[in-house]
Amino acid sequence: MNRFPNLAITSAGIRKPQSFYTLLPGVSRSRFQSRHRVGALTCVEKGSLQAVAAFRPRSGTRSWEISHLYATPDSGDALIALLEQAAAVSAYGGAERVFLRVESDGDIIPTARRAGFFPCYLETLYRGQTAVAKSRRGLFDTDAHSTKRGPEHDHALFRLYNETTPVKIRQLVGMTLDQWKDSRERSNGRRIERVVEVDGNVRSWLTTSVRSGVGRIDVVPHPDYAALTPDLIDYALRSLSNSRSVVALVPDYAPLLGSYLEERGFRPEGEFAVLVKSTARMARQPVAARTSLVAE
């Protein structure tokens, strides 16, 4: 009996220990249950289960992600075929793109690239504590100068996304408002979002969330208002004071955010690569694989 780690990493998965799946010879079906519709594929060779993949929509049907990926060390071409079929099934469900996050030094990356996944950007996972923020009080009053994010902010946030994200990444993640909204990862746990507006434009976007006692911070600052970021981080840490620890995912195109976190005692804990496969042309292609669509 062998146990293999989940090679796919989702936003929810960065807070908890690595999950494992047991591959048993002769087993040809798997089931993943979710509050949302998901797809599941298995690859069996000579009566032995070689790989398992589960995939699901992100915030909308235009963008899906591979949430679970387990494989034997010798799965090879079988894993490539499984990833290709997962993308095809996602396309049949309306996906224009499929995301896969993996460890940046993982052996899975060459395999994923052979299956048509293209490197998009790198992320560094930081972890720290909230105590450092208790004595920090900056000049910027976040409560007084920010508001809770609402649907009316969608267009302004999309403009902020365009102003802060390199075009080569936007081409993979989404170029339109609807594509961008669908590509956002699902919220996990209790989430609070605040925006800082200047003359009707959002200049900073702060998100905090808590799940299973672990907090998370996400900050998207406009380059012209980057000076607000330290105060926003301190505000977020104070609001997460009851958390055991706090994590933050920092993309490689926003290194200044990582510097601010390190000044507050955060330390890098891992590095991930985000890959994307375009599936827009696959939607009408036949899917020659056994799939299990699960809904609760």
MOMOMO-V773544 format. One record per residue. N is the residue number from 1. PSI is psi in radians with two decimals (NA if undefined). Layout:
n | psi
N | PSI
N | PSI
This chain:
n | psi
1 | 2.20
2 | 2.56
3 | 2.29
4 | 2.48
5 | 2.73
6 | 2.03
7 | -0.36
8 | 2.41
9 | 2.13
10 | 3.00
11 | -0.67
12 | -0.55
13 | -0.28
14 | -0.25
15 | -0.25
16 | 2.88
17 | 2.75
18 | 2.41
19 | 2.73
20 | 2.75
21 | 2.40
22 | 2.15
23 | 2.07
24 | 2.34
25 | 2.40
26 | -0.16
27 | 2.26
28 | 0.10
29 | 2.61
30 | 2.78
31 | 2.35
32 | 2.17
33 | 2.54
34 | 2.79
35 | -0.28
36 | 2.82
37 | 2.39
38 | 2.84
39 | 2.62
40 | 2.38
41 | 2.52
42 | 2.67
43 | 2.10
44 | 2.27
45 | 2.19
46 | 0.71
47 | 0.08
48 | 2.33
49 | 2.11
50 | -0.60
51 | 2.67
52 | 2.39
53 | 2.42
54 | 2.51
55 | 2.73
56 | 2.84
57 | 2.67
58 | -2.04
59 | -0.16
60 | 2.92
61 | -0.24
62 | -0.40
63 | 2.17
64 | 2.94
65 | 2.62
66 | 2.03
67 | -0.45
68 | 2.35
69 | 1.97
70 | 2.43
71 | 2.59
72 | 2.73
73 | -0.47
74 | 0.40
75 | -0.59
76 | -2.12
77 | -0.48
78 | -0.66
79 | -0.66
80 | -0.81
81 | -0.66
82 | -0.76
83 | -0.70
84 | -0.72
85 | -0.62
86 | -0.72
87 | -0.68
88 | -0.73
89 | -0.70
90 | -0.73
91 | -0.68
92 | -0.51
93 | 0.07
94 | 0.01
95 | 2.38
96 | -0.32
97 | 2.67
98 | 2.27
99 | 2.59
100 | 2.08
101 | 2.25
102 | 2.94
103 | 2.42
104 | -0.40
105 | 0.30
106 | 2.56
107 | -0.24
108 | -0.37
109 | -0.87
110 | -0.64
111 | -0.79
112 | -0.67
113 | -0.66
114 | -0.41
115 | 0.08
116 | 0.14
117 | 2.34
118 | 2.31
119 | 2.31
120 | -0.99
121 | 2.92
122 | 2.68
123 | 2.51
124 | 2.27
125 | 2.11
126 | 2.53
127 | 2.43
128 | -2.94
129 | 2.92
130 | -0.26
131 | -0.56
132 | -0.42
133 | -0.20
134 | -0.57
135 | 0.00
136 | 2.17
137 | 1.82
138 | -3.12
139 | -0.38
140 | 2.14
141 | 1.75
142 | -0.72
143 | -0.73
144 | -0.50
145 | 0.30
146 | 2.80
147 | 2.79
148 | 2.42
149 | 2.41
150 | 3.03
151 | -0.48
152 | -0.21
153 | -0.03
154 | -0.86
155 | -0.68
156 | -0.64
157 | -0.60
158 | -0.65
159 | -0.70
160 | -0.74
161 | -0.77
162 | -0.57
163 | -0.30
164 | -0.13
165 | 2.23
166 | 2.54
167 | -0.61
168 | -0.48
169 | -0.72
170 | -0.59
171 | -0.50
172 | -0.66
173 | -0.71
174 | 2.32
175 | -0.29
176 | 2.89
177 | -0.83
178 | -0.70
179 | -0.74
180 | -0.78
181 | -0.74
182 | -0.46
183 | -0.19
184 | 2.44
185 | 2.68
186 | 2.58
187 | 2.52
188 | 2.21
189 | -2.87
190 | 2.10
191 | 2.41
192 | 2.28
193 | 2.38
194 | 2.55
195 | 2.54
196 | 2.06
197 | 2.47
198 | 2.03
199 | 0.73
200 | -0.02
201 | 2.39
202 | 2.14
203 | -0.21
204 | 2.55
205 | 2.06
206 | 2.27
207 | 2.29
208 | 2.57
209 | 2.76
210 | 2.33
211 | 2.22
212 | 0.65
213 | 0.02
214 | 2.18
215 | 2.83
216 | 2.49
217 | 2.36
218 | 2.20
219 | 2.25
220 | 1.74
221 | 2.48
222 | 2.46
223 | -0.60
224 | -0.20
225 | 0.48
226 | -0.41
227 | -0.33
228 | -0.32
229 | -0.80
230 | -0.74
231 | -0.63
232 | -0.69
233 | -0.78
234 | -0.71
235 | -0.77
236 | -0.74
237 | -0.68
238 | -0.67
239 | -0.32
240 | 0.43
241 | -0.38
242 | 0.02
243 | 2.55
244 | -0.67
245 | 2.98
246 | 2.41
247 | 2.78
248 | 2.37
249 | 2.11
250 | 2.04
251 | 2.71
252 | -0.26
253 | 0.12
254 | 1.02
255 | -0.46
256 | -0.59
257 | -0.71
258 | -0.65
259 | -0.74
260 | -0.68
261 | -0.71
262 | -0.58
263 | -0.38
264 | 0.38
265 | 0.03
266 | 2.58
267 | 2.51
268 | 2.38
269 | -0.26
270 | 2.86
271 | 2.35
272 | 2.70
273 | 2.30
274 | 2.14
275 | 2.65
276 | 2.41
277 | 2.19
278 | 2.27
279 | 0.20
280 | -0.59
281 | -0.03
282 | -0.16
283 | -0.59
284 | 0.06
285 | 2.55
286 | 2.58
287 | 1.88
288 | 1.14
289 | 2.68
290 | 2.19
291 | 2.72
292 | 1.92
293 | 2.13
294 | 2.37
295 | 2.55
296 | NA
